[in-house]
Amino acid sequence: MRKRLVRIASLFTSTASIAAAALGLASRPALAQQGSGPAQQAEKPSTAAPPGKPKAGAASPPGGASVAAPRPSAGAPRAGAKKKAPEPPPLPPAPARVWLIAPSPQGPWTLRIDNEGERPMRIPADVRLLRLEIDTLNKRTKKTVRCAAPAGLKPSGFPERRALLLAPGQSYIEHFDPRLLCFGKDEAALAGGSVVRAWYGWGPPPKWSRKAPAPPFAAESTDAPPAFAPAPGLAAPTIALSYDHPAKKEAAGDHPDGAEPPPSSGDKAAQPSGDKAAQPSGDKAAQPSGDKAAQPPGGAGSSAAPIVDANAPRLELKSEPWSDAASPRSIVVRVSARNAGKRPMTVAIRPRMLEFHVAGPNGTTVCGASPPTGAIPRDLYRTLKPGASADVSLLLREVCPANTFAREGLYEVTATLHANEPGTGLGIDAYTATVAAESPTLLRVKSAPEPFYAAAPRAVPTPRPDPAEQGAAAD
């Protein structure tokens, strides 16, 4: 009897658990949908509640009315969304204008920056920020030469010491040598007819970039907010270099260095004043005093021109055209002395016999040669055949004063050889003369104890064109 009661109780318990499980599936539509069979899926639309009636078990609003929640429209702004601020109008370009004035290909040239606006501006007053693109017109060597200051000389960023504030109607003017930028082989591009395009400052951002220009700037406003847009760089108008006029330089008064005019073509016996080596004072072989054949036909008192031995040995001095030095310690000048005569010579050439005239930013300095000692040994005298040469390299720091190359920049170094050892005590008839180099050596010093500029920049009133020149141009 007890066993039957236990079985009946367990049967009721299993039936209750199945009913509870069925009620749980009905309360979860997703689970009921997964567990339903094909017949139940076919009956699902008939058992779904109509749209207007609330679902069973759902809480109804007060009063029994059903209210549908409004959906936000696509065009309506979302609640709490920030409104985008309107973009400010674009600023006008910087009213700065760069001029490059080149009266001659060799220089000096002039850099001028004008403030043509109504508000002040800030610029870097430094000619080392100038870049040149020169198109040569030679058909054989037609090319574009790009000239700029080297990395050691050009400022890496905005030169704060050269910051200059230009008021409206003011300008910055600086004279410079174009060979500072077109140095070495690039100097050949500075010729008549070449087309020059100049850019001042730093390069603009690439065309594909959407970012605003970043400093440093070649011209920027001093107002807050700015009155105009900053400019990373400024382009100068394209110019063409003029040709030299040799006819104007034949007269002594028109020569820039004040040199004497060349002798006339009819005076065949005339001797150039600068050729000291053609007839040296100590050259006994060129014109011996006891040689009667060398005397003029009319005797010692005749007014006829003296006879010059064109085949006599003579020296020609040449120095390298340019030298680029990182610092004053590394300045080296190489000089070559060549026998330009037709006969051999015996001569003593030592580095201490060289004299240098240095023209630079701090003025002119003479690095003198040593006087003759009369103590040159026999093995230091050499014999130079016609066309043979002797080369000498010298550190200028060893022979020049300490402050000769104290500033960065461009220098012109002219060498002079004092061959002043006659060798009389050794029984040698050595060649003696004072010979100057045909052309100076252009020297560029990138780094020095003193800066490139000795004084701070200053603004000047913008030059106005001469009314007389404007009238002449109009005519």
Phi, psi and omega per residue, in radians:
M1 nan -0.719 3.121
R2 -1.150 -0.682 -3.135
K3 -1.082 -0.720 3.107
R4 -1.111 -0.729 3.115
L5 -1.093 -0.662 3.129
V6 -1.159 -0.726 3.117
R7 -1.122 -0.716 3.128
I8 -1.130 -0.697 -3.141
A9 -1.148 -0.733 3.114
S10 -1.158 -0.590 3.107
L11 -1.145 -0.761 3.089
F12 -1.099 -0.656 -3.120
T13 -1.149 -0.765 3.120
S14 -1.141 -0.643 3.105
T15 -1.145 -0.687 3.122
A16 -1.157 -0.672 3.140
S17 -1.196 -0.647 3.104
I18 -1.151 -0.689 3.124
A19 -1.148 -0.695 3.130
A20 -1.146 -0.670 3.114
A21 -1.145 -0.686 3.121
A22 -1.124 -0.691 3.092
L23 -1.128 -0.644 3.127
G24 -1.157 -0.698 3.090
L25 -1.137 -0.637 3.138
A26 -1.175 -0.565 3.139
S27 -1.314 -0.298 3.110
R28 -1.955 1.815 -3.068
P29 -1.121 -0.623 -3.079
A30 -1.160 -0.782 -3.140
L31 -1.189 -0.635 3.123
A32 -1.144 -0.624 -3.135
Q33 -1.196 -0.664 3.141
Q34 -1.224 -0.659 -3.079
G35 -1.472 -0.167 -3.076
S36 -1.359 2.698 -3.138
G37 -1.643 -3.080 3.141
P38 -1.087 -0.664 -3.135
A39 -1.157 -0.702 3.129
Q40 -1.199 -0.622 3.099
Q41 -1.124 -0.590 3.114
A42 -1.205 -0.506 -3.134
E43 -1.557 -0.015 -3.048
K44 -1.128 -0.715 -3.134
P45 -1.080 -0.580 -3.114
S46 -1.277 -0.446 -3.123
T47 -1.574 -0.171 -3.124
A48 -1.229 2.569 3.135
A49 -1.342 2.509 3.105
P50 -1.137 2.781 -3.076
P51 -1.095 -0.571 -3.046
G52 -1.385 -0.319 -3.077
K53 -1.734 2.499 3.098
P54 -1.290 2.699 3.136
K55 -1.236 2.729 3.119
A56 -1.176 2.379 3.135
G57 1.525 -0.166 -3.136
A58 -1.431 2.523 -3.130
A59 -1.318 2.250 -3.134
S60 -1.672 2.591 3.132
P61 -1.173 2.835 3.129
P62 -1.033 2.451 3.123
G63 1.603 -0.150 3.082
G64 1.501 -0.047 -3.118
A65 -1.520 2.484 3.117
S66 -1.688 2.309 -3.113
V67 -2.098 2.213 3.115
A68 -1.526 2.404 -3.139
A69 -1.274 2.277 -3.135
P70 -1.238 2.469 3.085
R71 -1.666 2.413 3.127
P72 -1.228 2.399 3.127
S73 -1.335 2.778 -3.084
A74 -1.212 -0.602 -3.081
G75 -1.476 -0.304 -3.084
A76 -1.333 2.469 3.125
P77 -1.207 2.554 3.115
R78 -1.288 2.632 3.117
A79 -1.214 2.293 3.118
G80 1.531 -0.054 3.125
A81 -1.320 2.415 -3.125
K82 -1.426 2.432 3.089
K83 -1.367 2.375 -3.134
K84 -1.294 2.220 -3.114
A85 -1.229 2.456 3.127
P86 -1.143 2.464 -3.141
E87 -1.237 2.437 3.122
P88 -1.230 2.699 3.128
P89 -1.133 2.601 -3.133
P90 -1.129 2.536 3.139
L91 -1.370 2.611 3.085
P92 -1.207 2.756 3.120
P93 -1.168 2.833 -3.127
A94 -1.151 2.237 -3.118
P95 -1.440 0.844 3.116
A96 -1.887 2.432 -3.130
R97 -2.258 2.335 -3.129
V98 -1.869 2.341 3.108
W99 -2.100 2.462 3.024
L100 -2.146 2.021 -3.068
I101 -1.935 2.070 -3.092
A102 -2.222 1.602 3.127
P103 -1.135 -0.548 -3.135
S104 -2.512 2.792 -3.131
P105 -1.124 -0.588 -3.066
Q106 -1.443 -0.239 3.121
G107 1.712 3.134 0.043
P108 -1.327 2.664 3.076
W109 -1.825 2.946 -3.101
T110 -2.256 2.293 3.024
L111 -1.848 2.264 -3.128
R112 -2.365 2.302 3.104
I113 -2.124 2.127 -3.091
D114 -1.903 2.522 2.966
N115 -1.747 1.787 -3.095
E116 -1.681 0.148 -3.133
G117 -1.651 -2.919 -3.140
E118 -1.914 0.012 3.124
R119 -2.223 2.678 -3.140
P120 -1.210 2.819 -3.135
M121 -2.477 2.856 3.138
R122 -2.066 2.254 -3.105
I123 -2.332 2.755 2.967
P124 -1.592 1.986 -3.091
A125 -1.529 1.411 -3.065
D126 -2.605 2.029 -3.099
V127 -1.231 -0.269 3.131
R128 -1.234 -0.170 3.062
L129 -1.515 0.098 -3.106
L130 -1.543 2.382 3.068
R131 -2.154 2.450 -3.088
L132 -2.141 2.472 2.964
E133 -2.146 2.027 -3.009
I134 -2.022 2.171 3.061
D135 -1.738 2.025 3.106
T136 -1.462 2.647 -3.071
L137 -1.814 0.061 3.099
N138 -1.211 2.202 -3.076
K139 -1.143 -0.583 -3.103
R140 -1.356 -0.669 -3.087
T141 -2.065 0.693 -3.130
K142 -1.254 2.083 -3.126
K143 -2.816 3.009 3.099
T144 -1.881 2.158 -3.127
V145 -1.851 2.243 3.121
R146 -1.844 2.120 -3.082
C147 -2.032 2.369 3.111
A148 -2.794 2.834 3.089
A149 -1.210 2.527 -3.140
P150 -1.197 2.934 -3.063
A151 -1.098 -0.616 -3.136
G152 -1.283 -0.381 -3.104
L153 -1.744 -0.564 -3.111
K154 -1.372 2.419 3.103
P155 -1.100 2.409 3.137
S156 -1.323 -0.487 3.108
G157 -2.369 -2.782 3.120
F158 -1.216 2.132 3.125
P159 -1.322 1.711 -3.063
E160 -1.068 -0.563 3.122
R161 -1.198 -0.342 -3.141
R162 -1.828 0.254 3.093
A163 -1.181 2.287 -3.090
L164 -2.336 2.312 3.088
L165 -1.717 2.084 -3.122
L166 -1.807 2.141 3.034
A167 -1.382 2.849 3.079
P168 -0.998 2.286 -3.129
G169 1.491 0.201 3.096
Q170 -1.966 2.819 -3.081
S171 -2.467 2.835 2.973
Y172 -2.045 2.232 -3.070
I173 -2.198 2.314 3.115
E174 -2.509 2.335 3.060
H175 -1.688 2.427 -3.085
F176 -2.606 2.855 3.089
D177 -1.654 2.127 -3.108
P178 -1.115 -0.321 3.111
R179 -1.233 -0.224 3.015
L180 -1.108 -0.593 3.121
L181 -1.656 -0.812 3.104
C182 -1.623 1.447 -3.026
F183 -1.822 2.639 3.085
G184 1.268 -2.277 -3.114
K185 -1.187 -0.410 3.130
D186 -1.195 -0.252 3.132
E187 -1.113 -0.443 -3.139
A188 -1.111 -0.369 3.118
A189 -1.286 -0.291 3.127
L190 -1.424 1.349 -3.104
A191 -2.360 2.846 -3.137
G192 -1.081 2.397 3.141
G193 1.589 -0.184 3.127
S194 -1.246 2.518 -3.130
V195 -1.747 2.237 -3.038
V196 -2.039 2.217 2.995
R197 -2.015 2.254 -3.037
A198 -2.050 2.526 3.080
W199 -2.339 2.276 -3.087
Y200 -2.005 2.223 3.094
G201 1.924 -2.460 -3.104
W202 -2.017 2.796 -3.072
G203 -1.232 2.565 3.086
P204 -1.252 2.841 3.099
P205 -1.144 2.718 3.138
P206 -1.079 2.748 -3.074
K207 -1.141 -0.537 -3.113
W208 -1.380 -0.186 -3.109
S209 -1.406 2.373 3.104
R210 -1.757 0.019 -3.129
K211 -1.366 2.677 3.094
A212 -1.245 2.621 3.119
P213 -1.013 2.427 -3.130
A214 -1.858 2.630 3.107
P215 -1.125 2.762 0.190
P216 -1.414 2.785 -3.104
F217 -2.131 2.590 3.058
A218 -1.466 -0.346 3.075
A219 -2.739 2.246 3.130
E220 -2.554 2.749 -3.097
S221 -1.359 2.635 3.064
T222 -1.715 -0.005 -3.124
D223 -1.587 2.785 3.046
A224 -2.338 1.945 -0.010
P225 -1.198 2.769 -3.050
P226 -1.133 2.578 3.132
A227 -1.484 -0.336 3.119
F228 -2.655 2.889 -3.091
A229 -1.310 2.486 3.092
P230 -1.240 2.644 -3.106
A231 -2.082 2.055 3.069
P232 -1.112 -0.540 -3.133
G233 -2.653 2.831 -3.120
L234 -2.260 2.331 -3.140
A235 -1.711 2.369 3.104
A236 -1.657 2.703 3.080
P237 -1.065 2.526 3.125
T238 -1.233 2.371 -3.130
I239 -2.214 2.832 3.047
A240 -2.083 2.290 -3.112
L241 -1.277 2.455 3.140
S242 -1.424 2.892 3.112
Y243 -1.608 2.678 3.066
D244 -1.286 2.741 3.096
H245 -2.111 1.601 -3.096
P246 -1.089 -0.455 -3.113
A247 -1.113 -0.544 -3.133
K248 -1.308 -0.362 -3.087
K249 -1.620 -0.022 3.140
E250 -1.286 -0.527 3.110
A251 -1.380 2.500 -3.099
A252 -1.172 -0.595 -3.104
G253 -1.222 -0.493 -3.119
D254 -1.599 -0.122 -3.113
H255 -1.262 2.323 -3.076
P256 -1.132 -0.533 -3.124
D257 -1.680 0.035 3.141
G258 1.272 0.416 -3.114
A259 -1.315 2.752 -3.141
E260 -1.290 2.620 3.122
P261 -1.193 2.682 3.134
P262 -1.190 2.696 -3.133
P263 -1.162 2.705 -3.132
S264 -1.218 2.774 -3.082
S265 -1.204 -0.436 -3.126
G266 -1.332 -0.360 -3.130
D267 -1.568 1.479 -3.086
K268 -1.279 -0.433 -3.087
A269 -1.572 0.015 -3.122
A270 -1.209 2.520 -3.126
Q271 -2.015 2.239 3.133
P272 -1.027 2.449 -3.100
S273 -1.202 -0.470 -3.090
G274 -1.456 -0.172 -3.113
D275 -1.572 1.419 -3.139
K276 -1.313 -0.398 -3.093
A277 -1.415 -0.230 -3.118
A278 -1.164 -0.579 3.101
Q279 -2.508 1.335 -3.100
P280 -1.175 2.618 -3.104
S281 -1.188 -0.536 -3.100
G282 -1.718 0.097 -3.112
D283 -1.465 1.739 -3.105
K284 -1.295 -0.468 -3.125
A285 -1.307 -0.420 -3.104
A286 -1.247 -0.700 -3.103
Q287 -2.667 1.436 3.139
P288 -1.126 2.529 -3.073
S289 -1.249 -0.493 -3.083
G290 -1.605 0.025 -3.110
D291 -1.457 1.910 -3.116
K292 -1.248 -0.444 -3.116
A293 -1.205 -0.362 -3.140
A294 -1.453 -0.179 -3.132
Q295 -1.302 2.660 3.094
P296 -1.083 2.690 -3.105
P297 -1.062 -0.547 -3.063
G298 -1.498 0.148 -3.139
G299 1.692 -3.078 -3.076
A300 -1.184 -0.507 -3.096
G301 -1.595 0.154 -3.116
S302 -1.289 2.613 -3.138
S303 -1.570 0.088 -3.141
A304 -1.199 2.683 -3.117
A305 -1.206 2.532 3.136
P306 -1.188 2.704 3.132
I307 -1.445 2.303 3.129
V308 -1.906 2.221 3.105
D309 -1.444 1.799 -3.114
A310 -1.250 -0.304 -3.137
N311 -1.618 -0.024 -3.115
A312 -1.166 2.606 3.110
P313 -1.173 2.429 3.114
R314 -2.663 2.692 -3.097
L315 -1.767 2.499 2.963
E316 -2.125 2.304 -3.078
L317 -1.890 2.254 3.091
K318 -2.284 2.430 3.061
S319 -2.069 2.753 -3.124
E320 -1.053 2.536 -3.037
P321 -1.185 -0.551 -3.113
W322 -2.626 2.778 3.107
S323 -2.609 2.203 -3.127
D324 -1.890 2.040 -3.062
A325 -2.057 2.438 3.102
A326 -1.321 -0.523 -3.119
S327 -2.712 2.920 3.106
P328 -1.051 -0.438 -3.125
R329 -1.208 -0.427 -3.050
S330 -1.837 0.353 -3.141
I331 -1.400 2.044 3.128
V332 -2.188 2.302 3.082
V333 -2.074 2.264 3.135
R334 -1.898 2.240 -3.082
V335 -2.152 2.466 3.134
S336 -2.180 2.177 3.083
A337 -1.841 2.102 -3.037
R338 -2.072 2.440 3.061
N339 -1.412 1.814 -3.116
A340 -1.588 0.062 3.126
G341 -1.520 -3.016 -3.102
K342 -1.843 -0.029 3.133
R343 -2.238 2.688 -3.138
P344 -1.232 2.845 3.141
M345 -2.444 2.723 3.011
T346 -1.970 2.154 -3.020
V347 -2.600 2.653 3.034
A348 -1.926 2.121 -3.124
I349 -2.166 2.002 -3.136
R350 -2.170 2.667 3.121
P351 -1.036 -0.548 -3.108
R352 -1.230 -0.190 3.114
M353 -1.464 -0.059 -3.104
L354 -1.577 2.376 3.068
E355 -2.061 2.453 -3.077
F356 -2.203 2.306 3.003
H357 -1.826 2.010 -3.046
V358 -1.902 2.092 3.063
A359 -1.962 2.029 -3.073
G360 -2.487 -2.886 -3.115
P361 -1.087 -0.501 -3.118
N362 -1.636 0.155 3.139
G363 1.959 -2.783 -3.089
T364 -1.877 2.347 3.126
T365 -2.255 2.438 3.109
V366 -1.897 2.111 3.054
C367 -1.729 1.691 -2.968
G368 -1.249 2.770 3.084
A369 -1.605 2.848 3.137
S370 -1.414 2.571 3.100
P371 -1.254 2.871 3.116
P372 -1.143 2.503 -3.118
T373 -1.881 -0.433 -3.072
G374 1.223 0.247 -3.091
A375 -2.100 0.481 3.106
I376 -1.357 2.180 3.114
P377 -1.200 2.862 -3.035
R378 -1.136 -0.609 -3.073
D379 -1.289 -0.173 3.095
L380 -1.550 -0.128 3.006
Y381 -1.476 2.312 -3.120
R382 -2.110 2.725 3.103
T383 -1.856 2.094 -3.141
L384 -1.806 2.071 3.058
K385 -1.303 2.892 3.097
P386 -1.007 2.180 -3.119
G387 1.567 -0.194 3.119
A388 -1.363 2.743 -3.072
S389 -2.444 2.800 3.062
A390 -2.191 2.234 -3.092
D391 -1.805 2.463 -3.140
V392 -2.335 2.266 3.042
S393 -2.003 2.407 -3.014
L394 -2.498 2.379 2.988
L395 -1.427 2.078 -3.070
L396 -1.178 -0.391 3.128
R397 -1.128 -0.425 -3.104
E398 -1.388 -0.391 -3.051
V399 -2.021 -0.237 -3.089
C400 -1.813 2.745 3.062
P401 -1.034 2.809 -3.014
A402 -1.137 -0.569 -3.056
N403 -1.692 0.294 -3.114
T404 -1.153 -0.743 -3.105
F405 -2.026 0.825 -3.083
A406 -1.364 -0.285 -3.098
R407 -2.028 2.649 3.040
E408 -1.280 2.608 3.067
G409 2.473 -2.706 -2.999
L410 -1.904 2.397 -3.140
Y411 -2.300 2.657 2.989
E412 -2.037 2.128 -3.075
V413 -2.029 2.078 3.119
T414 -1.934 2.164 -3.090
A415 -1.677 2.555 3.071
T416 -2.382 2.266 -3.130
L417 -1.762 2.210 3.069
H418 -1.864 1.564 3.064
A419 -1.424 1.561 -2.959
N420 -2.071 0.423 3.099
E421 -1.951 1.751 -3.088
P422 -1.326 -0.342 -3.131
G423 1.256 0.496 -3.122
T424 -1.125 -0.713 -3.117
G425 -1.145 -0.378 3.130
L426 -1.716 0.051 -3.111
G427 1.280 0.512 -3.116
I428 -1.938 2.373 3.048
D429 -1.700 1.432 -3.042
A430 -1.514 2.712 3.114
Y431 -1.355 2.319 3.085
T432 -2.285 2.393 3.131
A433 -2.999 2.884 3.019
T434 -2.013 2.004 -3.017
V435 -2.124 2.241 3.082
A436 -1.725 2.608 3.133
A437 -1.163 2.596 -3.114
E438 -1.164 -0.638 -3.127
S439 -2.519 2.636 -3.134
P440 -1.329 2.901 3.045
T441 -1.701 2.203 3.113
L442 -1.493 2.093 -3.053
L443 -2.030 2.324 3.087
R444 -2.132 2.125 -3.138
V445 -1.830 2.103 -3.056
K446 -1.460 -0.600 -3.083
S447 -2.403 2.372 -3.108
A448 -2.655 2.893 3.127
P449 -1.048 -0.644 3.141
E450 -1.698 2.590 -3.104
P451 -1.236 3.042 -3.122
F452 -1.131 -0.672 -3.138
Y453 -1.833 2.390 3.111
A454 -1.588 -0.393 -3.102
A455 -2.251 2.777 3.120
A456 -1.276 2.647 3.128
P457 -1.255 2.758 3.097
R458 -2.480 2.632 -3.137
A459 -1.623 2.569 3.127
V460 -2.257 2.752 3.062
P461 -1.076 2.480 -3.131
T462 -1.089 2.183 3.137
P463 -1.108 2.420 3.100
R464 -1.785 2.489 -3.134
P465 -1.137 2.577 3.135
D466 -1.232 2.226 3.126
P467 -1.043 -0.560 3.133
A468 -1.170 -0.687 3.115
E469 -1.203 -0.618 3.090
Q470 -1.132 -0.686 3.109
G471 -1.155 -0.676 3.108
A472 -1.154 -0.675 3.115
A473 -1.174 -0.640 3.120
A474 -1.180 -0.643 3.104
D475 -1.163 nan nan
